[in-house]
Amino acid sequence: MARIAVTEAESAVLAALWRLGPLSAASLIEEVKAGNPWGDATIKTLLHRLMQKGAVKSEKADGRQLYHPQIDRQTYVDGEVQTLVDRLFGGDRAALAAHLTER
C-alpha cells in the first residue's frame, strides 16, 4: 500500500482514533480538543482531509456515524521514520541508528 502523507495536525485526529477506536464526530472532536487549542471547524476540516486521503472512513453503526482509522499506528510510524531517514540520512537506516547511538 502506498504511504499516505499525514500532517502533524491530522495525526492528532488519527491518534484519538488509534487510542479509542471508532468514534462519533462529537466524541472525536471532544477528544482532539482535549489536547489541542482547535475549534470544532478545524477538527472537522482535518477529519475531512483524512477521509479524502483514505486514512479515515466513516460507517453507520447503531444509527450513528462512526469514524475508523484506515492505517494503523505502526504503519504510520514506519512511514514517518522512513521519511526522516530519507531526508536526513539519504535513506540509510544504519546511519540513523548510528546517530542515535552516538547521542
HELIX and SHEET records of a PDB file:
HELIX    1   1 GLU A    8  LEU A   20  1                                  13    
HELIX    2   2 ALA A   25  GLY A   35  1                                  11    
HELIX    3   3 ASP A   40  LYS A   53  1                                  14    
HELIX    4   4 ARG A   73  PHE A   89  1                                  17    
HELIX    5   5 ARG A   93  GLU A  102  1                                  10    
SHEET    1   A 3 LEU A  23  SER A  24  0                                        
SHEET    2   A 3 ARG A  64  PRO A  69 -1                                        
SHEET    3   A 3 VAL A  56  ALA A  61 -1                                        
END                                                                             
